[in-house]
Amino acid sequence: MSIHRPEQPAPAYVSGHGLLTDKVVVVTAAAGAGIGAAVVRRVLEEGARAVVLSDTHARRLAEAEAELAGEFGADRVRSLTCDVTDEAQVAALLDAADEFGGVDVMINNAGLGGEVSVLEMTDDQWGMVLDITLNGTFRCVRAAGRRMVAAGKKGVIINNASVVGWRAQEGQAHYAAAKAGVMALTRCAALDMAPHGIRVNAVSPSLAMHPFLEKVTTPELLTELKQREAFGRAAEPWEVANVMVFLASDYSSYLTGEVISASSQHA
């Protein structure tokens, strides 16, 4: 029997409280209107000294930098195109953070999805999703961790996972496998880096609404997905970003190797 869950209104936007004062934050896949863009804005509102945002889409990235620089100051915002499948580009991204004193918080948001049955999935489709979503996260975790260790920083690394890393969904074998891998990577990297005082955690969102999602998803599927949520609605990207900010802040100083489900999905 299907259950209709009335759509609850989104809460009011939460103002900043200086949780990341003087931190240098790097965020991948941060142009556009999704979780990456939301977390860049949030860390600036929380007092970050500087944010280095990256994306593979040069035009959107330039537009995002211009908007943020106009609002928060050009001296606090830097953008750099970065393909996380390219180790040299990942290194260049962290070089940009070194210009501000080195990365304190690395937020790995880059990922690639898609919808295709495992029966029709090609090696190329499987490999591309795994290389961006899992291998790309690994490259960024490793690179940021090495910089933090070399600088003696007790930094924070946050990975963006997904509830499909736990739950089955048709047509998502490659994406689900990649996100489950991100969760396992998070737990193991946390233990490797704990002796250096570096924390590694992940956020596992379910459904976060933004314009791009509406373009690639049918209204019928969005309605169905919303009905799986306890509040009968998708999360606002900034609600997921708030969880990332919490993990980046000293409020989560004893959390490492955790995957926090940023969803309202019911059992």
C-alpha positions in Angstrom: 0.0 0.0 0.0 1.4 3.4 -1.0 1.6 6.1 1.6 1.2 9.8 0.7 3.5 12.0 2.7 2.6 15.6 2.6 5.5 17.9 1.5 6.8 19.8 4.5 8.1 23.3 3.9 11.9 23.8 3.9 13.2 25.6 7.0 14.5 29.1 7.0 18.1 29.5 6.0 20.5 29.3 8.9 23.0 32.2 9.3 26.7 31.8 9.8 28.2 31.5 13.3 32.0 31.7 12.6 32.5 28.0 12.7 35.3 28.0 10.1 37.0 31.3 11.0 40.4 31.6 9.4 40.3 28.2 7.6 41.4 27.6 4.0 38.9 25.4 2.3 39.1 23.6 -1.0 35.9 22.3 -2.7 35.6 20.3 -5.9 32.7 20.3 -8.3 31.6 23.7 -6.8 30.2 25.6 -9.8 26.5 25.6 -10.6 23.6 25.2 -8.1 24.2 21.9 -6.3 25.7 20.8 -3.0 29.2 22.0 -4.0 28.1 25.5 -4.7 26.1 25.6 -1.5 29.0 24.5 0.6 31.3 27.1 -0.9 28.8 29.8 0.2 28.4 28.3 3.6 32.1 28.1 4.4 32.5 31.8 3.4 29.5 32.7 5.6 31.2 30.7 8.4 34.2 32.9 8.3 36.7 30.9 6.2 39.8 33.0 5.3 39.7 31.7 1.7 38.0 29.1 -0.4 39.4 27.5 -3.5 36.6 26.2 -5.7 37.1 23.9 -8.7 35.0 22.4 -11.5 35.5 21.1 -15.0 33.1 23.6 -16.4 35.2 26.8 -17.0 32.4 29.2 -17.8 30.2 28.3 -14.8 33.3 28.3 -12.6 34.2 31.8 -13.6 30.7 33.0 -13.1 30.6 31.5 -9.6 34.0 33.1 -8.7 32.8 36.5 -9.9 29.6 36.3 -7.9 31.2 35.1 -4.7 34.1 37.6 -5.0 31.6 40.4 -5.4 29.7 39.3 -2.3 32.5 38.1 0.0 35.6 39.9 -1.4 38.0 38.9 -4.2 40.8 38.2 -1.6 38.8 35.3 -0.2 37.9 33.5 -3.4 39.9 31.6 -5.9 38.8 29.2 -8.7 40.7 26.7 -10.7 39.5 24.2 -13.3 40.2 20.7 -12.1 39.5 17.3 -13.5 39.9 14.9 -10.5 40.9 12.1 -12.9 44.2 14.0 -13.5 46.6 13.9 -10.6 48.5 16.9 -11.9 45.4 19.0 -11.9 44.6 17.9 -8.3 48.1 19.0 -7.3 47.6 22.4 -9.0 44.3 22.9 -7.1 46.1 22.4 -3.8 49.0 24.6 -4.9 46.3 27.3 -5.2 45.4 26.7 -1.6 49.0 27.1 -0.6 48.8 30.7 -1.8 46.5 31.3 1.2 48.6 29.3 3.7 47.6 25.7 2.8 44.5 23.6 2.9 42.8 23.2 6.2 39.6 21.6 5.0 39.2 19.5 1.8 35.7 18.8 0.6 35.5 16.2 -2.2 32.2 16.7 -4.0 33.1 15.6 -7.5 31.2 12.7 -8.8 29.4 11.4 -11.9 26.2 9.5 -12.1 24.1 8.0 -14.8 21.2 5.6 -15.3 21.8 2.3 -17.1 21.0 -1.3 -16.4 24.0 -3.5 -15.5 22.8 -5.7 -18.3 23.5 -3.0 -20.9 26.3 -1.2 -19.0 29.6 -0.9 -20.9 33.1 -1.1 -19.5 33.5 2.6 -20.5 30.4 3.6 -18.6 31.4 1.7 -15.5 35.0 2.9 -15.7 34.2 6.6 -16.2 31.8 6.7 -13.1 34.3 4.8 -11.0 37.3 6.9 -12.1 35.6 10.3 -11.3 33.5 9.3 -8.3 35.8 6.9 -6.4 39.3 7.2 -7.9 38.9 11.0 -8.1 38.0 11.1 -4.4 40.9 8.9 -3.6 43.3 11.2 -5.5 42.0 14.2 -3.6 42.1 12.5 -0.2 45.7 11.4 -0.8 46.9 14.7 -2.1 45.2 16.8 0.6 46.3 14.4 3.3 49.9 14.6 2.2 49.8 18.4 2.2 48.3 18.5 5.7 50.9 16.1 7.1 53.8 18.0 5.5 52.5 21.3 7.0 51.8 19.7 10.4 48.1 20.7 10.1 45.4 18.8 11.9 43.1 19.2 8.9 39.8 17.8 7.9 38.7 15.9 4.8 35.1 15.5 3.9 33.8 13.2 1.1 30.4 13.3 -0.5 28.9 9.8 -0.6 25.3 8.9 -1.3 22.6 6.7 0.3 22.8 4.5 -2.8 26.1 3.3 -1.3 23.8 1.5 1.2 20.6 1.0 -0.7 19.9 -0.7 -4.0 18.5 1.4 -6.9 17.8 0.3 -10.5 20.2 1.5 -13.1 22.8 2.7 -10.5 25.2 -0.2 -10.2 28.2 1.9 -11.2 27.3 4.9 -9.1 26.3 2.8 -6.1 29.5 0.8 -6.2 31.5 4.0 -6.4 29.8 5.6 -3.5 30.0 2.5 -1.4 33.7 2.6 -2.2 33.9 6.3 -1.1 32.4 5.2 2.3 35.0 2.4 2.7 37.8 4.8 1.6 36.6 7.3 4.2 36.7 4.8 7.0 40.2 3.4 6.1 41.8 6.8 5.3 40.5 8.0 8.7 42.6 5.4 10.5 45.6 6.0 8.3 45.5 9.8 9.1 44.5 9.7 12.7 48.1 9.6 14.0 48.6 12.9 12.3 45.5 14.5 13.9 43.7 14.6 10.5 40.0 13.7 10.5 38.2 12.1 7.5 34.4 11.8 7.3 31.7 11.6 4.7 28.2 12.8 4.1 25.6 10.6 2.5 22.8 12.6 1.0 19.6 11.1 -0.4 17.7 13.7 -2.6 18.9 17.3 -2.8 17.0 19.5 -5.1 18.6 21.9 -7.6 17.9 23.1 -11.1 20.2 20.6 -12.9 18.5 17.6 -11.2 15.2 18.9 -12.5 16.5 18.9 -16.0 17.8 15.3 -16.0 15.0 13.7 -13.9 11.4 13.3 -14.8 8.7 14.9 -12.7 7.3 11.4 -12.0 10.5 10.1 -10.7 11.1 13.2 -8.5 7.6 12.8 -7.0 8.4 9.1 -6.3 11.7 10.0 -4.7 10.2 12.7 -2.5 7.7 10.2 -1.3 10.5 8.1 0.1 11.5 11.0 2.3 10.0 11.4 5.8 9.4 15.1 5.2 7.9 14.4 1.7 10.4 16.8 0.1 13.9 16.9 -1.2 16.7 18.5 0.9 17.8 22.0 0.0 21.5 21.8 -1.1 22.4 24.1 1.8 20.9 21.6 4.3 23.5 19.1 3.1 26.2 21.7 3.1 25.4 22.5 6.8 26.3 18.9 7.7 29.6 19.3 5.9 30.3 22.5 7.8 29.6 20.7 11.0 32.1 18.0 10.1 34.6 20.6 9.1 34.3 22.5 12.3 35.6 21.9 15.8 32.1 20.8 16.9 32.9 17.4 15.4 36.4 17.1 16.9 35.9 13.5 18.0 34.4 12.3 14.8 36.5 10.5 12.2 35.8 7.6 9.9 32.0 8.3 10.0 29.5 8.4 7.2 26.6 10.6 8.2 23.3 10.1 6.4 22.0 13.6 5.4 18.6 12.4 4.5 15.1 12.0 5.9 14.5 8.6 4.3 12.3 6.4 6.4 12.7 2.6 6.9 
